[in-house]
Amino acid sequence: MGHGFKEVFIFVAGGTPQIITETIYALINSKPPIYPDEISIITTLMGRRCIEDTIIKQGILEKMAREFGIPPMAIGEESFVIVKDSRGNMLDDIRTKEDNEAVGDAITSFIREKTRDMSSRLHCSLAGGRKTMSFYMGAALQLFGRPWDRLYHVLVTPGFESNPDFFYKPKEDRFIECRMPDGEIKRLNTKEARIELAELPFIRLGNKISFHGKGFREVVSEGQKEIDMATLQPELRVNLAERILLIRDITIEMVPVELMTYTAFLRQKLNNCRCPDRPYCLDCNECFRTLVDFTSRPSTEEMAEDYGKIYRWQQNKAEEFLKRWADGIDINTIRQNISKINRTLKEQIQDETLLPYYFVSSVRKYGSSRYGVRVEKGKIRIE
């Protein structure tokens, strides 16, 4: 294993099994060389028959291993991932819209499962199979791929590409008949053949979004929703000294005690997140707290500090606030401030789709009402 990884070679394949051996050839001859610890082929029954009739029965991989002096490689029954239809029947070929959906679901499920093994590195080739299979392979890797996973397209010299007599570039040169792009048949020496791997860059979403959907279409829809929610929310900036909130191009003025209270809810989200590994908050409300929690002495002291920043020219304001609320701020005062805050936001924010993210809202949880703000924590700036 190179770099400490278990090297997993994954192919989508159909009627051109050569892409399997050509990709392997390119990887074992790369610098540094990469040898497969596991080979998986996503295909149909027809594709498996084609691979069995060529690579397996002709012993192509065994010949390659002996010729290049590398560890033995094998494709066995466990190497094949046969696409099944909605009734669980193995597909002989991909002919219908439903078959295409089944392919997408199969590839998505397989790649997701393989990426759960953090000790493995995936080398995915999308050169084989039908075009939709290549698309799904690339898309699945975007959805679940880790930083160390790789996606390739194999490039082969015209004439040798898809040639039934050419599986890799042998050490000993030989002549084979090749059909050129213009249809002419030529005898070419294998020394003229070039096999190259183009590594394809892709956006990796796997560690940015948590996917729970099953099929490809469901996962894509879920991911799009998360991205939209995370990116479409405007940044929320709190300028305590100026006593304003800034949301997109909206400037919202708040009286000091309301701004102090609103900032307390925002700080709660920033400083007491219970799910720090989640890239986006979305519907998470684990940071929401009861109003009683906000009446505690530590919370009151934190509010007093912000209150002092709001009255930056009057240094005694924070002390006066703490003196007034020596036992913690009154719960009814907080409740009244929430109503005033939400009324101010509703009056100033015309886009009603944004309001749920910036309101102080409540949820019934653990037998009591808990309060918080739903805006993404990454969108909050307090100055």
C-alpha positions in Angstrom: 0.0 0.0 0.0 1.3 3.4 -0.9 1.2 6.3 1.5 -0.3 4.0 4.1 -3.6 3.8 2.2 -5.5 0.7 1.0 -5.5 1.5 -2.7 -9.0 0.8 -4.2 -9.4 0.9 -8.0 -13.0 1.5 -9.1 -14.2 1.3 -12.7 -17.5 1.8 -14.5 -17.3 -0.6 -17.5 -19.3 -1.9 -20.3 -18.3 -3.2 -23.7 -14.7 -1.9 -23.5 -12.9 -3.8 -20.8 -9.6 -2.4 -22.0 -10.1 0.7 -19.9 -9.6 -1.5 -16.8 -6.2 -2.8 -17.8 -5.1 0.5 -19.4 -5.9 2.4 -16.2 -4.1 -0.1 -14.1 -1.1 0.0 -16.5 -1.0 3.8 -16.2 -1.2 3.7 -12.3 1.4 1.0 -11.8 3.7 3.1 -14.1 3.1 6.4 -12.4 5.6 8.0 -10.2 5.4 6.8 -7.5 3.7 3.6 -8.8 0.3 2.7 -7.3 -0.7 -0.9 -7.0 -4.3 -2.1 -6.4 -5.2 -3.7 -3.1 -8.7 -4.1 -4.3 -10.4 -3.9 -7.7 -14.1 -3.1 -8.1 -16.1 -2.9 -11.3 -19.5 -1.4 -11.5 -21.2 -2.9 -14.6 -24.2 -4.8 -16.0 -24.5 -8.6 -16.7 -23.5 -7.9 -20.3 -20.5 -5.9 -19.1 -19.4 -8.7 -16.8 -19.6 -11.3 -19.6 -17.5 -9.1 -21.8 -14.9 -8.7 -19.0 -14.9 -12.4 -18.2 -14.5 -13.4 -21.9 -11.4 -11.1 -22.2 -9.5 -10.0 -19.2 -10.3 -13.0 -17.0 -10.3 -15.9 -19.5 -7.2 -14.6 -21.3 -5.4 -14.0 -18.0 -4.5 -10.4 -18.9 -3.9 -9.2 -15.4 -1.7 -12.2 -14.6 0.4 -11.5 -17.7 0.7 -7.8 -16.8 1.8 -8.6 -13.3 4.5 -11.1 -14.4 5.7 -8.8 -17.2 6.2 -5.8 -14.9 7.2 -7.7 -11.8 4.5 -6.5 -9.6 2.3 -8.1 -7.0 -0.4 -10.4 -8.4 -3.7 -8.8 -9.3 -7.0 -10.6 -9.7 -10.6 -9.9 -10.7 -13.0 -12.3 -9.0 -16.7 -12.7 -8.4 -16.4 -10.2 -5.5 -15.0 -7.6 -7.8 -18.2 -7.1 -9.7 -20.9 -4.7 -8.6 -23.8 -5.5 -10.9 -26.5 -2.8 -11.2 -30.0 -4.0 -10.1 -33.4 -2.6 -11.0 -36.0 -1.5 -8.5 -37.2 -5.1 -8.1 -33.7 -6.3 -7.3 -33.0 -8.0 -10.6 -29.6 -7.6 -12.1 -29.6 -5.5 -15.3 -28.4 -7.1 -18.5 -28.0 -3.7 -20.1 -29.0 0.0 -19.6 -32.0 0.7 -21.9 -34.6 2.7 -20.1 -34.9 5.8 -17.9 -35.6 3.6 -15.0 -32.4 1.6 -15.7 -30.4 4.9 -15.8 -31.9 5.9 -12.4 -30.9 2.4 -11.0 -27.3 3.0 -12.3 -27.1 6.4 -10.5 -28.4 4.9 -7.2 -26.0 1.9 -7.4 -22.9 4.1 -8.1 -23.9 6.6 -5.4 -24.5 3.9 -2.8 -21.3 2.1 -3.6 -19.1 5.2 -3.5 -20.7 6.4 -0.3 -20.0 3.0 1.3 -16.4 2.9 0.1 -15.6 6.4 1.4 -16.6 5.4 4.9 -13.3 3.5 5.2 -10.9 6.3 6.1 -7.9 4.0 5.6 -8.7 3.6 1.9 -8.0 5.8 -1.1 -10.2 5.5 -4.1 -8.9 5.7 -7.7 -12.0 6.0 -9.9 -11.9 5.7 -13.7 -14.8 7.0 -15.6 -13.6 6.1 -19.1 -15.7 3.0 -19.5 -19.4 2.2 -19.6 -22.2 4.3 -21.0 -21.9 8.1 -20.7 -24.4 8.2 -17.9 -22.3 5.8 -15.9 -19.3 8.1 -16.3 -21.4 11.1 -15.2 -22.7 9.3 -12.1 -19.2 8.2 -11.1 -17.9 11.8 -11.2 -21.0 13.1 -9.4 -20.8 10.5 -6.7 -17.2 11.3 -6.0 -18.1 15.0 -5.8 -20.8 14.1 -3.2 -18.7 11.8 -1.1 -15.1 12.0 -2.1 -12.3 12.8 0.4 -9.3 15.0 -0.3 -7.1 12.1 -1.1 -9.5 10.3 -3.5 -8.8 10.5 -7.2 -10.8 10.6 -10.5 -9.3 9.7 -13.8 -9.9 9.5 -17.5 -7.6 7.2 -19.5 -6.2 8.6 -22.8 -5.0 6.1 -25.4 -3.4 6.7 -28.8 -5.9 6.5 -31.7 -5.9 3.1 -33.3 -5.0 1.4 -30.0 -8.0 2.8 -28.2 -10.8 0.3 -27.8 -8.8 -2.2 -29.8 -9.8 -5.8 -28.9 -6.2 -6.9 -29.2 -4.7 -4.1 -27.1 -5.0 -4.1 -23.3 -1.8 -2.3 -22.2 1.5 -1.4 -23.6 3.7 -4.5 -23.4 7.4 -4.4 -22.7 8.1 -6.5 -25.8 7.0 -4.6 -29.0 4.6 -6.3 -31.4 2.4 -5.4 -34.3 -1.4 -5.4 -34.2 -4.1 -4.3 -36.6 -5.6 -1.0 -35.7 -8.6 0.8 -37.1 -7.7 4.5 -37.5 -10.2 7.4 -36.9 -10.8 7.7 -40.6 -11.7 3.9 -40.8 -8.4 2.8 -42.4 -6.9 -0.4 -41.1 -3.2 -0.2 -40.3 -0.6 -2.5 -38.7 1.0 -0.5 -35.9 3.8 -1.3 -33.5 2.8 -1.2 -29.9 5.8 0.9 -29.1 3.9 3.8 -30.8 1.1 3.4 -28.2 0.8 5.9 -25.4 -1.4 5.4 -22.4 -1.9 8.4 -20.1 -4.2 9.2 -17.2 -5.8 12.6 -17.0 -6.5 13.3 -13.4 -9.8 15.3 -13.2 -10.3 17.9 -10.5 -13.6 17.9 -8.8 -15.3 19.8 -5.9 -15.4 17.7 -2.8 -18.6 18.1 -0.8 -18.3 15.0 1.4 -16.8 16.8 4.4 -19.0 19.9 3.9 -22.5 18.5 3.9 -24.1 15.6 5.7 -26.1 13.5 3.3 -28.9 11.3 4.5 -30.8 10.5 1.3 -30.6 7.1 -0.3 -30.9 7.4 -4.1 -28.8 9.7 -6.3 -31.7 12.1 -7.1 -32.6 12.3 -3.4 -29.0 13.0 -2.3 -28.6 15.7 -5.0 -31.8 17.4 -3.9 -30.8 17.3 -0.3 -27.4 18.7 -1.0 -28.7 21.5 -3.1 -31.1 22.5 -0.3 -28.3 22.6 2.2 -26.1 24.7 -0.1 -28.9 27.1 -0.9 -29.7 27.5 2.8 -26.1 28.1 3.7 -25.2 30.4 0.9 -28.4 32.4 0.4 -28.5 33.8 3.9 -26.9 37.2 4.0 -24.3 37.9 6.6 -25.5 39.4 9.9 -23.2 42.0 11.3 -23.7 43.5 14.8 -22.0 46.9 15.4 -22.5 47.5 19.1 -20.9 51.0 19.1 -23.2 52.2 16.3 -26.2 50.3 17.8 -27.1 48.8 14.5 -27.6 45.4 12.7 -26.5 45.0 9.1 -28.2 42.4 7.0 -27.3 42.6 3.3 -28.0 46.3 2.5 -30.5 46.7 5.4 -29.4 48.8 8.4 -31.5 48.1 11.5 -31.3 50.4 14.5 -32.1 48.9 17.9 -32.4 50.5 21.3 -29.5 49.4 23.6 -31.3 46.9 25.8 -32.8 45.1 22.8 -29.5 45.1 20.9 -27.8 43.7 24.1 -30.4 40.9 24.3 -30.2 40.0 20.7 -26.4 39.9 20.8 -26.7 37.5 23.8 -28.7 35.0 21.6 -26.1 35.4 18.8 -23.2 34.8 21.2 -24.9 31.8 22.5 -24.9 30.3 19.0 -21.3 31.2 18.4 -19.8 30.3 21.8 -21.9 27.3 22.9 -22.4 25.3 19.7 -23.0 21.6 20.7 -22.4 20.3 17.2 -19.1 21.9 16.1 -18.4 19.2 13.5 -21.5 20.2 11.5 -20.4 22.5 8.7 -23.9 24.1 8.6 -26.5 24.7 11.2 -29.5 24.2 9.0 -32.3 22.9 11.2 -30.1 22.2 14.2 -31.3 23.9 17.3 -29.1 22.2 19.9 -27.7 25.6 21.0 -31.2 26.9 21.9 -31.6 27.6 25.7 -34.4 28.3 28.1 -35.0 31.8 29.2 -34.1 30.8 32.7 -30.6 30.1 31.4 -30.3 33.6 30.2 -31.2 35.0 33.7 -28.1 33.4 35.3 -25.4 35.5 36.7 -22.8 34.5 34.1 -25.2 35.3 31.2 -26.1 38.6 32.9 -22.4 39.5 33.2 -21.9 38.8 29.5 -24.8 41.0 28.6 -23.5 43.7 30.8 -20.2 43.6 28.9 -22.0 44.2 25.6 -24.1 46.8 27.2 -20.9 48.6 28.1 -19.7 48.4 24.5 -23.0 50.0 23.3 -22.5 52.9 25.8 -18.8 53.1 25.0 -18.6 56.7 26.1 -20.3 56.0 29.5 -18.1 53.5 31.3 -20.3 53.2 34.3 -23.2 51.8 32.3 -22.1 48.2 32.6 -21.7 48.6 36.3 -25.1 50.2 36.7 -26.6 47.3 34.7 -25.0 44.7 36.9 -26.0 46.5 40.1 -29.6 46.6 38.9 -29.6 42.9 38.0 -27.4 41.6 40.8 -29.3 38.3 40.9 -29.6 38.0 37.2 -31.8 39.8 34.7 -35.5 39.3 35.1 -37.1 36.6 32.8 -40.0 38.9 31.9 -37.6 41.6 30.8 -36.0 39.1 28.4 -39.4 37.9 27.1 -40.5 41.5 26.5 -37.2 42.3 24.7 -37.7 39.3 22.4 -41.1 40.6 21.3 -39.7 44.0 20.6 -36.7 42.6 18.8 -38.8 40.5 16.5 -41.2 43.4 15.9 -38.3 45.6 14.9 -36.9 42.9 12.5 -40.3 42.4 10.9 -40.7 46.1 10.3 -37.2 46.5 8.7 -36.8 43.2 6.7 -39.0 43.3 3.7 -38.0 39.8 2.4 -40.2 37.6 4.5 -38.2 34.5 3.5 -35.3 35.8 5.5 -37.2 36.5 8.7 -37.2 33.0 10.1 -33.4 32.9 10.1 -33.0 36.2 12.0 -36.0 36.1 14.4 -35.5 35.0 18.0 -37.6 31.8 17.8 -38.5 29.0 20.1 -38.8 25.3 20.0 -40.4 22.9 22.4 -37.6 20.6 23.6 -36.9 18.4 26.6 -40.2 19.5 28.2 -39.6 23.2 28.0 -39.5 26.1 25.5 -36.0 26.9 24.3 -34.9 30.1 22.4 -32.4 30.9 19.8 -31.6 32.3 16.3 -31.5 30.1 13.3 -29.1 32.1 11.1 -26.0 30.1 10.2 -23.2 30.6 12.8 -20.7 31.3 10.0 -22.8 34.3 8.9 -22.6 36.1 12.2 -20.1 38.9 12.9 -20.1 40.9 16.1 -18.1 44.1 16.2 
